[in-house]
Amino acid sequence: MNGRSPILQLHNLTKTFGSFTAVKGISLDISEGEFFTIVGPSGSGKTTLLRMLTGMESATSGDILLRGARINDLPANKRPTCMVFQSLALFPHRTVGQNIEFSQKIKGVEPAKRKARALQLMAQLRLPENYYDKSVTKCSGGERQRVALARALAYDPDILFFDEPLSAIDYKLRKTLEKELKDIHRETGKTFIYITHSLEEAMVMSDRIGVMRSGQLVQVGSPQQIYSSPGTKFVSEFIGDVNVIGVRATATTGVHAAEFGVDFVTQPVPAGFGEGHLVVRPESLRFLGSRSEAQNCLEGRVYNEYVLGSRIQYQVRVGEHVFIVEKLRQQAFAGSLDDQVLIGWDAKDSILVTD
Amino acid sequence: MDGLTPRWRTSLIWAWTAVIVVFMYLPGLCLLLASLTSSRYFVFPINKWGVAWWEKTFSSLEIHQLFKTSITIALCVTVIAVVIALFGALAFARYDWKGRSIYQKIVLLPIFFPQSVLGLALLLWFNALGLTMSWQTAVFAHLVWIIPVCTLVISIQVYSFDPALEEAAFDLGATRWQVFKEVTLPVLFPGIFSGALFAFLLSWGNFPLSLYTTGADTTIPEYLYAKMVAGYTPGVPVLGTVSTVGAAALLLIGYGLILILRRRRASAPSDT
């Protein structure tokens, strides 16, 4: 990613609806050929942001620069960008071929040429050639995804936008399509900007992820960075099940948890960190034989277990506080429910975040 | 219902359905029977059967003129009503705008006006404007009542229209006009077609508005009424039957066209 020129730059981009500010001063550079995903819960402003980038919504203030040129006032049909819609928005009265060729028909490309292009895209997206004359309404969910992607690619856009196109698809197919999309990204080398409410989905596909909350980008980084060092409690909880303990810094590598009345050893405490949260991932927690086996330790009771395929989660209660411990099936907890246990983790797995 | 066996229950449902169907269609059948007499007067049961009145009716120049007037009015009403109602329906169901809710109520209200009163009101208006009553004024009178109905019919289709389709077409480089021509219009076509059928048939069968506003011109329903009041012949049921069967045929053809269209869309070859 480094060294490549930015294709899209946002400067202090803001959108207000009446007295409500949906997007608050977002600044961001997106590199040529990057797969950038914007993640956020519903109402975080991610869809509004995307609609401004596509030209379907006008920005209240700030700039959108495409290769250095301001495109704020360029309408969607004049922008060299294209979006795959959440509903896919395939034209129901057209065949697969006609859907894919739509943009070229508008441009006035001759029929033979655009058919050749459509068939080439269909082959690339693993759509059978005889689907060319098939009605889109008769295609399956996965096939419709591919047609929508082919239609967008046929426009030959500089940037492809995706508005949660996989959200309505069942889990198994979604996992397959996520990987396919990442493969298509590699093959085409185009810039992909994707929005979703699922950080898990974002992790699989993206080069970089931007996490949005209340109209602001709260963190931007690689999936690894977001996963291993979430800056805030919001981001850490967005990733999935995590254990969060309210703490106060007491030493350069130590915090005090008032809830349990104990001190924990952590990674070096960031400068200026006063009150905050200690985050421990479920897979970082271990069942201990004795207190000396880990740097941090708590005593609790196994309350329940949940089998998640190859992994098993245990709910361990320490007083009123619920901890989630996750183990691979091969390393399953040997005891039974209601056993008193010691759970522990090391300083390197103690992630400190602010509110 | 506890004491009934499922078989009884099914029989009752069928019997009830049959009674309703007979109730609705028997009068129409009587009309047909009344036309198949060779006597001058309406006597029931019919003792002398014949098709003499059918021949007389079809060869009458007066009747030809009636058809011409009725069809002309209905076609004019259809074309104008569909164009206005399509855009009305887009405002009604597609776009969210300030005042939409009031607009929706105002547009639908004329449907519930008593038509005889509406006809009279229109007559007074046309007089005040100094217009001479003719089939042209009747077209306007019909439109006042039919545009709201047509708007409602097309709106039903518009409600199921995904606005993202238009955005997608626009995003793919189409101009506003191309979006309308390539996406909006074809996707809404079944609704527009139904609206056109409604407009034509409601105009074709309308009596109260025509009565006040056609002036010297006469439509089929007006003629039927006039002949019933004075000068009945079995030509009246003949004309009534033709008018009804014609409307039914038009509906069936329309339904057939929609079916063919759907099948063609399902397995459409790529047009260019």
HADDOCK unambig.tbl for C-alpha pairs under 7 A between the chains (distance, minus, plus):
assign (segid A and resid 76 and name CA) (segid B and resid 170 and name CA) 6.56 0.50 0.50
assign (segid A and resid 76 and name CA) (segid B and resid 171 and name CA) 5.07 0.50 0.50
assign (segid A and resid 77 and name CA) (segid B and resid 170 and name CA) 5.16 0.50 0.50
assign (segid A and resid 77 and name CA) (segid B and resid 171 and name CA) 4.76 0.50 0.50
assign (segid A and resid 77 and name CA) (segid B and resid 172 and name CA) 6.12 0.50 0.50
assign (segid A and resid 77 and name CA) (segid B and resid 173 and name CA) 4.05 0.50 0.50
assign (segid A and resid 77 and name CA) (segid B and resid 174 and name CA) 6.09 0.50 0.50
assign (segid A and resid 77 and name CA) (segid B and resid 175 and name CA) 6.96 0.50 0.50
assign (segid A and resid 78 and name CA) (segid B and resid 173 and name CA) 6.34 0.50 0.50
assign (segid A and resid 82 and name CA) (segid B and resid 171 and name CA) 6.06 0.50 0.50
assign (segid A and resid 82 and name CA) (segid B and resid 172 and name CA) 6.53 0.50 0.50
assign (segid A and resid 89 and name CA) (segid B and resid 164 and name CA) 5.63 0.50 0.50
assign (segid A and resid 89 and name CA) (segid B and resid 165 and name CA) 4.86 0.50 0.50
assign (segid A and resid 89 and name CA) (segid B and resid 168 and name CA) 6.42 0.50 0.50
assign (segid A and resid 90 and name CA) (segid B and resid 165 and name CA) 6.85 0.50 0.50
assign (segid A and resid 91 and name CA) (segid B and resid 165 and name CA) 6.57 0.50 0.50
assign (segid A and resid 93 and name CA) (segid B and resid 187 and name CA) 6.33 0.50 0.50
assign (segid A and resid 93 and name CA) (segid B and resid 265 and name CA) 6.16 0.50 0.50
assign (segid A and resid 95 and name CA) (segid B and resid 268 and name CA) 6.69 0.50 0.50
assign (segid A and resid 98 and name CA) (segid B and resid 270 and name CA) 6.60 0.50 0.50
assign (segid A and resid 103 and name CA) (segid B and resid 172 and name CA) 5.22 0.50 0.50
assign (segid A and resid 103 and name CA) (segid B and resid 173 and name CA) 6.18 0.50 0.50
assign (segid A and resid 106 and name CA) (segid B and resid 173 and name CA) 6.96 0.50 0.50
assign (segid A and resid 106 and name CA) (segid B and resid 174 and name CA) 6.06 0.50 0.50
assign (segid A and resid 111 and name CA) (segid B and resid 272 and name CA) 6.57 0.50 0.50
assign (segid A and resid 133 and name CA) (segid B and resid 268 and name CA) 6.53 0.50 0.50
assign (segid A and resid 133 and name CA) (segid B and resid 269 and name CA) 5.73 0.50 0.50
assign (segid A and resid 133 and name CA) (segid B and resid 270 and name CA) 6.28 0.50 0.50
assign (segid A and resid 134 and name CA) (segid B and resid 267 and name CA) 6.18 0.50 0.50
assign (segid A and resid 135 and name CA) (segid B and resid 265 and name CA) 6.92 0.50 0.50
assign (segid A and resid 135 and name CA) (segid B and resid 266 and name CA) 5.34 0.50 0.50
assign (segid A and resid 135 and name CA) (segid B and resid 267 and name CA) 6.13 0.50 0.50
assign (segid A and resid 135 and name CA) (segid B and resid 268 and name CA) 6.94 0.50 0.50
assign (segid A and resid 155 and name CA) (segid B and resid 172 and name CA) 6.56 0.50 0.50
